[in-house]
Amino acid sequence: MTEIQDTPEASFPLRAASPGETVVIVSLQGGKSFHDRLLAMGLKPGARLEVIQNRGGGRVLVDHRGSRFFLGGGMAHKVQVTLVQGESQ
């Protein structure tokens, strides 16, 4: 069984997630165009992502339901997530 850490202290920017971790989007911290862009990709609060690649300050590659997306470092910093315990690879 997996457990989602949903306390405010447990949320962090997607940019800080490590490859192999499974996270859930908690909130989006950008403006309307940022929200619209992510929503068009299906990335919204509650969406589960697997972090495929994260090179620190650069782009973050995530998998969402079989589709892979690169998010720039600035975008990844605006996506707040929580770690799903028991699903890291």
N, C-alpha and C positions, 0 to 999 in steps of 0.2 A: 504494500500500500504506500502511496506517496502522500507527502504532507507539504502544503504550501505555507511558507512563513509569510503571514499577512499583517504583521505588526508594522507600524510606521518605521520603526528602527531597522527593520529587515529590508526595506526597499533601498535600492541603489540604482545609479544610472546603468543602462545597458552597456555603456562603454567600459564599465568595470567588470563585466562578466567574463569568465574564462571559457576557452573552447571546451566543448563536451558538456557544459552545464545546460540544464533545462530551466528556463525562467518563464514567468507569467508577467505580462504587462499590467502594471498597476495604474499608471497615469501617463499622459502625454503633456509635456511642459512647454509647448510652443504655441504659436498663433494659429489663426484659422487655416491658412494655406498649408502649414505643417500638418495640422490635424487632417485636413482633406486629403493630402498626399498619402499619409499613412493609412487612413481609412480605405482609400482606393486599393491598397495592397492587402487589405484584410487585417492590418495591424492596429488593434484597438485594445482598450483595457479588457483583460480576461483572456487575451490570445496567448497561447503557449508557444514558445520559441526554443529551438535548440541552437546554441551558439556554435558555429562551425569554425570560425576563424576570428581572432581578435589580435591585432598587432599593436595594441597599446593606444597610441595617439591617432591612429589612422582608421580605416574603414573596418566595420564589423560585419561579418557574413553570418546570416541567420537562416535557419530553415523553419518555415511555417507551413505545416500541412503539405509537405512535399515540394513546396516552392522555395527557392533560395533568393534572398535579397541582400544586397550590400547597402549598409547605411553608413554615411559619412560620420566622422568622429563627432561633429557638431550635432547631427541628428541623433546619434546614439546617446549623446549626453542628455538629451531632452526626453528620452524614454525611460521612465522609472519602472523597475522590475523587482520581483521577488524570486528567490531561488526555490525551485521545487526539490525538496529533499527526496533522495532515493532514486532519482532518475539521471544523475550525472554519469557520464560514460568515461 
